[in-house]
Amino acid sequence: RHRILQNGRADAAIIEAYVEAERQAYEEIHKTMGLAGDDLIKYIWYDTLGGGGVSSTGSAGGDVQMMVGVDPAAYISEVRAS
């Protein structure tokens, strides 16, 4: 039982450290870029989708593409070279 509690506390400490680092990073974005409200939430959302964050390795990895301002209901066909 002691080991389970110890592991739980360690996990909680790691989560708290990451959350605090993210909070500080986005606070800096808020200050330097002047983003607030919906604009800040959108920045955080797209940053997350793009693989950003304090634990990021600097590359999004995978094949992630975002199209801003496109109607999600629109049909988009990708042309591939033969």
GROMACS elastic network, one bead per residue, 0.5 to 0.9 nm:
[ bonds ]
;  ai    aj funct       b0    kb
    1     4     6  0.52311   500
    1     5     6  0.64242   500
    1     6     6  0.86735   500
    2     5     6  0.52361   500
    2     6     6  0.61327   500
    2     7     6  0.86732   500
    3     7     6  0.60876   500
    3     8     6  0.84768   500
    4     7     6  0.51683   500
    4     8     6  0.60993   500
    4     9     6  0.86381   500
    5     8     6  0.50066   500
    5     9     6  0.61553   500
    5    10     6  0.85730   500
    6     9     6  0.51972   500
    6    10     6  0.62099   500
    6    11     6  0.86662   500
    7    10     6  0.50254   500
    7    11     6  0.61076   500
    7    12     6  0.85182   500
    8    11     6  0.51223   500
    8    12     6  0.61164   500
    8    13     6  0.86196   500
    9    13     6  0.61320   500
    9    14     6  0.86844   500
   10    13     6  0.51160   500
   10    14     6  0.63347   500
   10    15     6  0.87112   500
   11    14     6  0.51948   500
   11    15     6  0.62302   500
   11    16     6  0.86063   500
   12    15     6  0.51090   500
   12    16     6  0.60692   500
   12    17     6  0.85853   500
   13    16     6  0.50843   500
   13    17     6  0.61718   500
   13    18     6  0.87307   500
   14    17     6  0.51192   500
   14    18     6  0.63106   500
   14    19     6  0.86400   500
   15    18     6  0.51990   500
   15    19     6  0.60898   500
   15    20     6  0.85109   500
   16    19     6  0.51253   500
   16    20     6  0.60232   500
   16    21     6  0.85090   500
   17    20     6  0.51977   500
   17    21     6  0.61257   500
   17    22     6  0.86271   500
   18    21     6  0.50784   500
   18    22     6  0.61262   500
   18    23     6  0.85060   500
   18    54     6  0.71840   500
   18    55     6  0.80031   500
   19    22     6  0.51174   500
   19    23     6  0.60541   500
   19    24     6  0.86151   500
   20    24     6  0.61559   500
   20    25     6  0.85596   500
   21    24     6  0.51803   500
   21    25     6  0.61421   500
   21    26     6  0.86830   500
   21    53     6  0.89575   500
   21    54     6  0.67411   500
   22    25     6  0.50455   500
   22    26     6  0.61434   500
   22    27     6  0.84103   500
   22    53     6  0.67106   500
   22    54     6  0.62486   500
   23    26     6  0.53176   500
   23    27     6  0.60110   500
   23    28     6  0.86390   500
   24    28     6  0.62751   500
   24    29     6  0.87494   500
   25    28     6  0.51783   500
   25    29     6  0.64473   500
   25    30     6  0.87373   500
   25    53     6  0.84561   500
   25    54     6  0.79859   500
   26    30     6  0.60438   500
   26    31     6  0.85610   500
   26    40     6  0.82153   500
   26    44     6  0.76322   500
   27    31     6  0.62714   500
   27    32     6  0.86763   500
   28    31     6  0.50694   500
   28    32     6  0.59854   500
   28    33     6  0.81538   500
   29    32     6  0.52920   500
   29    33     6  0.55111   500
   29    34     6  0.72673   500
   29    35     6  0.69980   500
   29    40     6  0.82411   500
   30    33     6  0.57118   500
   30    34     6  0.51463   500
   30    36     6  0.61990   500
   30    40     6  0.69456   500
   31    34     6  0.53442   500
   31    35     6  0.73304   500
   31    36     6  0.89658   500
   32    35     6  0.81303   500
   34    40     6  0.86843   500
   35    38     6  0.84006   500
   35    39     6  0.57251   500
   35    41     6  0.87650   500
   35    43     6  0.82469   500
   36    39     6  0.56267   500
   36    41     6  0.76842   500
   37    40     6  0.54579   500
   37    41     6  0.63748   500
   37    42     6  0.87503   500
   38    41     6  0.50060   500
   38    42     6  0.60503   500
   38    43     6  0.85338   500
   39    42     6  0.51051   500
   39    43     6  0.61847   500
   39    44     6  0.86923   500
   40    44     6  0.61993   500
   40    45     6  0.85488   500
   41    44     6  0.51104   500
   41    45     6  0.60922   500
   41    46     6  0.86633   500
   42    46     6  0.61039   500
   42    47     6  0.83135   500
   43    46     6  0.53079   500
   43    47     6  0.58824   500
   43    48     6  0.84380   500
   44    47     6  0.50110   500
   44    48     6  0.60372   500
   44    49     6  0.85925   500
   44    52     6  0.86895   500
   44    53     6  0.89764   500
   45    48     6  0.51730   500
   45    49     6  0.62347   500
   45    50     6  0.85959   500
   46    50     6  0.59652   500
   46    51     6  0.85991   500
   46    52     6  0.84440   500
   46    66     6  0.83174   500
   47    50     6  0.50753   500
   47    51     6  0.63740   500
   47    53     6  0.72275   500
   48    51     6  0.52318   500
   48    52     6  0.51566   500
   48    53     6  0.66342   500
   49    52     6  0.73437   500
   49    60     6  0.84586   500
   49    64     6  0.78994   500
   49    65     6  0.89970   500
   49    66     6  0.83532   500
   50    59     6  0.84791   500
   50    60     6  0.55967   500
   50    61     6  0.88151   500
   50    64     6  0.69696   500
   50    65     6  0.80989   500
   50    66     6  0.82285   500
   51    56     6  0.63463   500
   51    57     6  0.83823   500
   51    58     6  0.77694   500
   51    59     6  0.69469   500
   51    61     6  0.75796   500
   51    64     6  0.88682   500
   52    55     6  0.77727   500
   52    56     6  0.54805   500
   52    57     6  0.83199   500
   52    58     6  0.72851   500
   52    59     6  0.82403   500
   52    60     6  0.73809   500
   53    56     6  0.52291   500
   53    57     6  0.88439   500
   53    58     6  0.89629   500
   54    57     6  0.85824   500
   55    58     6  0.88517   500
   56    59     6  0.72838   500
   56    60     6  0.80670   500
   57    60     6  0.79434   500
   58    61     6  0.88834   500
   60    63     6  0.80994   500
   60    64     6  0.71312   500
   61    64     6  0.74623   500
   67    70     6  0.60432   500
   68    71     6  0.87903   500
   69    72     6  0.88789   500
   70    73     6  0.84986   500
   70    74     6  0.73374   500
   71    74     6  0.53422   500
   71    75     6  0.88393   500
   72    75     6  0.80449   500
